[in-house]
Amino acid sequence: MEQSLGLKLIDPVGYLDMLTLNRHARMIITDSGGLQAEATVLRVPCITLRHNTERPATVDAGANQVVGNHPDAIRSAIWSVWNANRPPIRVPELWDGMASARIVQTLTRLYSRD
């Protein structure tokens, strides 16, 4: 099955290795909320095998399709990504990796002695 679908099953990997794999993936198929967010930041299309998501911004950004677990829905989503029938992925405005800088700036402004 792996060869005919172009899939390679691997043993679990560490976080940094997983980020590298995700960055170079054509698509990510997951049920993980964390991977949905990482796929969005990496601009890699994601197919989520659940009926809902705690990360709706990933769907709004065009990065994530929440398809449930029905084989036809999964197959359709895979073909959509494979055939590039999707708009470009937009990373949400505040997902720029600068949250800590904004927090420091806000705290400094709030607690500075003027």
N, C-alpha and C positions, 0 to 999 in steps of 0.2 A: 504494500500500500504506500509506504513512504516514497519509494522511487517513482511510482506512477503519478503521485500528486505533487512531487517536488518538495516534499516535507522531509525534515530530518528531526527525529526524536533524540533529545539529549538528556543527560542527567541534570539535576538542578545545578545552577551556577550562582555565584555571588552577585551582589548588587551592581558593581561596576561592569562586570562581564555582561550582565543582563542589559544594562544601558547601552553598551556597545552593540549587542545583538539587536536591540530595538531600533537603534539609530540607523542600522543598515537593513532593516526589514522592509519588505514591500507592503506588508500589512501586519497588524497584530490582532490576534483572535484571543479573547480573554474573558474572564468573569471578574477580574480584579479592578477595583476602583482606582487603585494607585497606578496601574498600567494604563488606564484610560487617560488619566491626567498626563502621564509621561509621554504617551503617544501624541497628545495634543501639542505639548511643548516641542517635541521632536518633529512635528508635522508629518507623522506617519499615520495613515488611516487605521482606524481601530474598529473592530466588530466585537460587540459585547454580547455574550451569550447569557443574558439575563433579561427579565421583563421590565426592569427599571434601572435607574442609575442615581447614585448620590452625587454625581458630577454632571448636572445638566449643561454646564458651560461647555463641556466637551462636545456635546451634540450641537449646541448653538454655534460653535466654532467650525462645524463641518468636519470634525475629526473623527467622530464616533457615531456608529449606528448601533442602536440597542435593538437586537433582533429576537431575543428569546431563545428557545431551544428547538424550534421546529426546523427540521432539515431543509425544507424548501426555502424558508426565510434566510437561513444561514447560507445556503447555496446562492441565493439571489444577491445577498450582500457581498459575498466573496467575488462573484462575477462583476458586480458593480465596481468594486475596487480594482479588480484585475484589468478590466477594460477601461479604467480611468474615466468612468462616467460620473465624475464628482467635481464640484467646485473646489478651488484651492482651500486649504486649511488655514484658518485665521487664529493665531494665538490670542486668547483674551487679553484685554488691555493691561490688566495688572499682573499678568503672569510673566513678568519680565525678569524675574530673579532679583528684583530690587526691594523686596518687602522689608528686609531688615534695615536698609538705608532709610526707607520712608518711616519706619517705626522710630528710629533714632532721631530723625528730623522732627517728627511730631512730638516726641518726649522732650527733646531739647527746647522746642518752642513753648511747650506747656509749662516746663519747670525752670526755664531760664529766669534769672533775676533781672528784670528791667527796671 
